[in-house]
Amino acid sequence: MSADFKSHVLRRDEKGFGGVPFKRLLLGGVGGGFAYTVCRLFAPGAAIPLGVVLAILLIVLTSPRGGLPLWMRLWLGWRGSILLTAAAHPRGLAAEVARLLTLPLEGARLDGGSVFAPPAGLVEVDLAEWVTFVRARDVDRGDALVFVASPLEEAHE
């Protein structure tokens, strides 16, 4: 008796239509129906087209790529472009929008000294005692790569 395993064991295959999972179709249908119901109170002539458009938008905007839905990728891209523009022009309109939305400008400015600094408390490693061989059989012949403290120092045997 044998069992077939799928590559994504923790991910269920969901049935849907046209490559769209059922939960996204259900969200689009419920959202479109709700928009139709609310719109029917205020603008009865536009209720059906608005409900259909909102249902399609919900299905499209919830499509995942790389673990993030499209609406979140668009939001984060917009937020990132505002932050980068505000960091480049601190007195511009983007900086005012960033302040209005309370976006932290410190995240857009990187200090190379702190980003590329070695971790605190790093122990200095002395490689002078290390001997490296390409193949195990080179141990007998003494054919080794030896780390030395300075370029002109002879390798000690």
N, C-alpha and C positions, 0 to 999 in steps of 0.2 A: 504494500500500500504506500503510495507516495502523495505528497501534498505539494501544491503549487503555491509559491510565495510571490507576492507582488513586491515591487521595489519600494512602494510607500505603504508599509504595513500599518502605520498609525493614521493614515488618511483614508477615509471611506470614499468609495466611488458613488457619487450621487447621480440619480437620474434627473434628467431635465429635458430641454428641447434646444437643439441647435448649439450644443456646447455650453449652454447656460444652465447652471445648477438650479434645482427647483426652489431653493430658499431665496435666490435672487429673483426668480420669476414671481414668487409669492410676494416678496417685498415690493416689487414694481406694481403688481396688481392691486395690492392693498393701498399703496401710496396713491396710485392713479384713481382708485375708487374713492378714497378720502378726498382727494382734490376735486373730483367730480361732485361729491356731495356738498362740499363747502361752496364750490363755485355755483352750484345750482341755486343757492340762496341769493347770491348777489348778481351774477351774470349768467342767466340760464342759457343764452345762446352760445356762450363760449365754454360751457361746462364739459362737453364731450371732447372737443379738441384739446383743452387744457389737461384733462385727465389722461388722455392718451400720450400727450407729450411728456407729462410728468412721469408716467409709468415707464416710458422708454428711457428718459433721463436717469431714473433710479436704477434701471438695469445696466445702463452703460457706465454710470459713475461708480457702481460697486464692483466693477470688474477688477479682480486682483492681478497684480504683476509684482513679483518679488516680495510677496507677503503684504503689500500695501494696496488698498483700493485706489482707484483713479482719483476720487475726490480728495483723498489725503495726499497723494502725490502732487496734485495741482495746488493744494493749500500750502504744503511745505515748500514747493518751488516758488510760489508767490511770496511767501514769508521770507525765504532765503534771498530772493532778489531784492526785496525791500531792505533787508539788513545789509547786504553787500553794497547797495547804492548809498544807503545812509552812512556806512563806514567810509566810503570813498568821498562823499560830499556831506560833511557834518552840518552844514547850514542850509541844505536843500530841502525840497518838498518831501523826499523819502525819509529824511531824518525826522521831520515833523510827524509824518504818518507813523513812524516807528515809536516815537514818544507817545503819540496818541493811543497806540495799541499796546503800550508798555512792553515793547520788544527789547530784550537786552542787547545793546550794541557791543558789549564786551566780548561776546561769543564770536563776533565777526572779525575782531582784531586779534591776530596771533603774534605772540612775542617769540621769536626764534630762539632766544636764550632759554626760555622756560620750556618750550616744546621739545627742543633737541638736547636738553640737559640730561646728563646721566642720572639715574636714580640715586637718591640720597643714601648714604651708607654703603655704597658699592665697594666691594673688596677688590683691590688691585690683584690681578692674577699674574704670577711670574711664570712665563712659559719656558724659561731657560732650562728647566729640568725635564721637559717633555721631549720625547723622541717618537717620531712617527715613521712607519714603514708603509710602503706602497703594497707590498705583498708579504705574507707571513714568512716566506722562505728567505726574505732579505735580512732576517734577524741574525742568521749565522754569518752572513758576509759583512755585516756592519754597514750596509747601504741604507742610510736613514736620513730623514729630514730632521735636523736639529735646530731648535730655536736658540739664538744667541742674544746676549744683552746689547751688543753694539755690532755694527757691520764688519769691523776689522778684527773682532775677537775670534780666536780659533775655537772650534767646538771641542769641548773636553770629552774624553772617551770614558 
